Amino acid sequence: MSDSKIKAPRGTFDVLGDQAASRTALEVRARSILEGAGYERIETPAFEATELFARGVGESTDIVKKEMFTFEDGAGRSMTLRPEGTAPVCRAYVEHGMHKRRQPVKLWYLSSFFRHERAQAGRYREFWQVGAEALGSEDPAVDAESITLLATLLAETGVTDVRLRLSSLGSVESRSEYRERLQAHLRAHEDSLSEDVRSRIELNPLRAFDSDHPGTRTVMASAPRLLEHLSTEDAAHFEQVRALLDAAKVTYEIDSTLVRGLDYYTRTVFEFTSASLGAQSGVGGGGRYDGLVERLGGPATPGMGWAAGIERILLAGDRSQATPAAPPPVELFVAIDDQGHDVRAAGFGLVSEARTAGLTAQMDLGGRSLKGQLGHANALGARFVAIVGVEQTTLRDMQTGDQQPVATDAVVHAVLRGQHDL
Ligand code: HAM
């Protein structure tokens, strides 16, 4: 071959063999936990109008400023590969009139997302998230239930060294007074701040808590804390979320410096980290977003949810707990003792008939000798083998070794009866 090999793009990966099996096991577990709690599956398109994320996630966030894969469709409209799932779920809630259903509407997803980030272990440009969103209720029980479900998922997948950090950002109204206080503090220490934080004093001063720039960190150590300036209602809401988490025996730490990388949060915010992950320690996080649906053109609707990275759960989780059930055993293996077209077609037809009748059936697709095919059937642990020939078909019971001629169109019936007799 003269041309150089083509590789998967930077920050992306193929899912093969055991990894595919672990993902299936994780999906089965997530589904059972979430659907058991009344969440329904939703899947939204892989790309959306760019404006959905600009408005939903926020113009001042890293995601919108520099991490989106954006392109023009044929008609000159700007589209973006989804960097996250909350804005699309809220868009779907409005588009399908879900506010008319009994509230809260609880939805979950397991999909791939795209961010143009610096790729490293645990951080990819296409990654997968399992997420859960509850729309239409501001009851603190929604917050506590949502957080508890993620705690359960992480526990059941064997993620170790987990810490849950919890805070409240208050409602947008009660936050504006605090914002001014924080902006005044930042301006007073502007010279010590990083370029990035300085440029965001107006738009997004809270993100300064997230900076790892040493000068900024010193300034933030003495900054006023939002948790100490919550309105009475917001403080009471947070108090109840905490009491309910205590009742559910979920352990958490209050962290008044916790801010999230997306702009839509109000009131409760949280993040799960696992020390076993190293630098990219965030395994899942979320919070309340009471203004988002309205910002996207829908009716005023509270919302609460989270997303957790599938790759990070698998990296931090217990491999043995991620082992999926073995594939179903092969009930019928069809071997052919002649490679002529008619015999191959008869064998192929028989596999198809067996599958339609509900049996697990396979045949050799590699043109092997009869001996090779029987070896394959043995390796698969096939229960019965039908050997289709020019003259006749033979059915062999692999457990007893019994073998007898059977009409090809009677094989499926014989296998079903044979299984029944066991
Ligand atoms: P997020 O914190 O940006 O939140 O992402 C949630 C999780 O996705 C992270 O904790 C991490 O495990 C995983 N993740 C994020 N970026 C990457 C990446 N580049 N590579 C691998 N894993 C990654 C959200 O996306 C919000 N939509 C969560 C939410 C739902 N809030 C309310 N509802």
Boltz pocket constraint, residues with backbone or C-beta under 6 A from the ligand:
constraints:
  - pocket:
      binder: B
      contacts: [[A, 83], [A, 84], [A, 85], [A, 86], [A, 115], [A, 117], [A, 122], [A, 123], [A, 124], [A, 125], [A, 127], [A, 128], [A, 129], [A, 131], [A, 132], [A, 133], [A, 261], [A, 262], [A, 272], [A, 282], [A, 283], [A, 284], [A, 285], [A, 286], [A, 287], [A, 288], [A, 289], [A, 304], [A, 305], [A, 306], [A, 307], [A, 308], [A, 309], [A, 310], [A, 311], [A, 312]]
      max_distance: 6.0
